[in-house]
Amino acid sequence: MSAFLDREEYIEQAHLFRTLGERLTENVPMQELMEHVKQEILSTTRLPLAIDFLLTELRHIGMMSTAMERLPHYFTPFQAFVMAEAENDRQRFDLRVGLEILRREAAYRAEGASRQGLFLYQLEVLSRNRMGYDAGLEAIGKDPAF
């Protein structure tokens, strides 16, 4: 499960989320951003395969969160939840903020996150960003780290 990814995978996830967040301001379609970032990712990790799947879903459905949900061995339910909230047009939750949340979580996991610290981080994300507690806590509870 994703709680047990290698450190390099989390480092590459953090790079993906940081780069996407930084380049969103260039008004380039997300599909093109993902293609460019894929070229920068280490081929020794499994992230390029995940990006291919994210790209396919993005092209067909217009969302990445559904692909993240379908890759529970790579992305946590909480990561998919954050992306779904960021992609939801009815929320005031910005995609750049969502990507920054995901970047920070991946970086924390790469450093060897404690379960307590991870839970507190995720709970604070829910409260500071006024995300749905029920769905958010359910996603947190499904994280293999717990």
C-alpha positions in Angstrom: 0.0 0.0 0.0 1.1 3.6 -0.4 2.1 4.0 3.2 4.9 1.7 2.4 6.3 3.3 -0.7 10.0 3.8 -0.9 11.4 7.2 0.1 12.3 8.0 -3.6 8.7 7.6 -4.6 7.6 10.2 -2.1 10.4 12.5 -3.2 9.2 12.2 -6.8 5.6 12.7 -5.7 6.6 15.9 -3.9 8.4 17.0 -7.1 5.4 16.3 -9.2 3.0 18.2 -7.0 5.4 21.2 -6.5 6.1 21.5 -10.3 2.4 21.3 -11.2 1.6 23.9 -8.7 4.3 26.3 -9.9 3.5 25.9 -13.5 -0.3 26.3 -13.2 0.3 30.0 -13.4 1.6 29.7 -16.9 -2.0 29.0 -18.2 -0.9 25.7 -19.8 -3.4 22.9 -19.9 -2.9 20.3 -17.1 -2.3 17.6 -19.7 0.6 19.4 -21.2 2.1 20.1 -17.7 1.8 16.5 -16.9 3.6 15.5 -20.1 6.5 17.9 -19.3 6.8 16.8 -15.7 6.8 13.1 -16.7 10.0 13.7 -18.6 11.6 15.1 -15.5 10.7 12.2 -13.2 13.2 9.5 -12.4 12.5 6.4 -14.5 13.6 4.2 -11.6 10.4 5.0 -9.7 6.9 3.9 -10.5 5.6 7.5 -10.8 5.9 7.7 -14.6 3.4 4.8 -14.8 1.1 6.6 -12.4 1.4 9.8 -14.5 0.5 7.9 -17.6 -2.7 6.7 -15.9 -3.4 10.2 -14.5 -3.0 11.6 -18.0 -5.4 9.1 -19.5 -8.0 9.8 -16.9 -7.4 13.6 -17.3 -7.9 13.4 -21.1 -11.1 11.2 -20.9 -12.8 12.5 -17.8 -11.1 15.8 -17.1 -10.1 14.9 -13.5 -7.1 13.3 -11.9 -8.7 12.4 -8.6 -10.6 9.5 -10.1 -7.3 8.0 -11.4 -5.8 8.6 -7.9 -8.7 6.7 -6.4 -8.1 3.8 -8.8 -4.4 3.6 -7.8 -4.7 2.9 -4.1 -1.3 1.1 -4.1 0.4 4.4 -5.1 -1.8 7.3 -3.9 -3.5 7.3 -0.5 -7.3 7.8 -0.2 -6.5 11.2 1.5 -4.5 12.3 -1.5 -7.4 11.4 -3.8 -9.8 13.2 -1.5 -7.7 16.4 -1.5 -7.5 16.3 -5.3 -11.2 15.7 -5.7 -11.9 18.7 -3.5 -9.5 20.8 -5.5 -11.2 19.7 -8.8 -14.7 20.3 -7.5 -16.0 23.5 -9.2 -18.5 24.1 -6.4 -15.8 24.4 -3.8 -13.7 27.5 -3.1 -10.7 25.3 -2.6 -8.0 26.2 -5.1 -6.1 23.6 -7.1 -2.8 25.3 -6.3 -3.5 24.9 -2.6 -4.5 21.3 -3.1 -1.2 20.6 -4.9 0.8 22.3 -2.1 -1.0 20.2 0.5 -0.1 17.1 -1.5 3.5 18.2 -1.9 4.0 18.8 1.8 2.4 15.5 2.7 4.6 13.6 0.3 7.7 15.5 1.5 6.8 14.7 5.1 6.3 11.0 4.3 9.8 11.0 2.5 11.3 12.2 5.8 9.8 9.3 7.7 6.4 10.6 8.9 5.1 9.4 12.2 1.5 8.2 12.3 0.6 10.9 14.9 2.2 13.7 12.9 0.5 12.5 9.7 -2.9 12.4 11.3 -2.5 15.8 12.8 -1.3 17.2 9.4 -4.3 15.7 7.6 -6.8 16.8 10.3 -5.4 20.4 10.2 -5.7 20.4 6.4 -9.4 19.5 6.8 -10.1 22.2 9.3 -8.0 25.0 7.8 -9.5 24.5 4.3 -13.0 23.9 5.5 -13.2 20.5 3.7 -15.9 18.0 4.6 -15.0 16.3 7.9 -17.0 13.2 7.2 -15.5 12.4 3.9 -12.1 13.7 4.9 -12.0 11.6 8.1 -13.1 8.6 6.1 -10.3 9.1 3.7 -7.8 9.5 6.5 -9.1 6.3 8.1 -8.5 4.3 5.0 -4.8 5.3 4.9 -2.7 2.2 5.3 -0.4 4.1 7.7 -3.1 3.8 10.3 
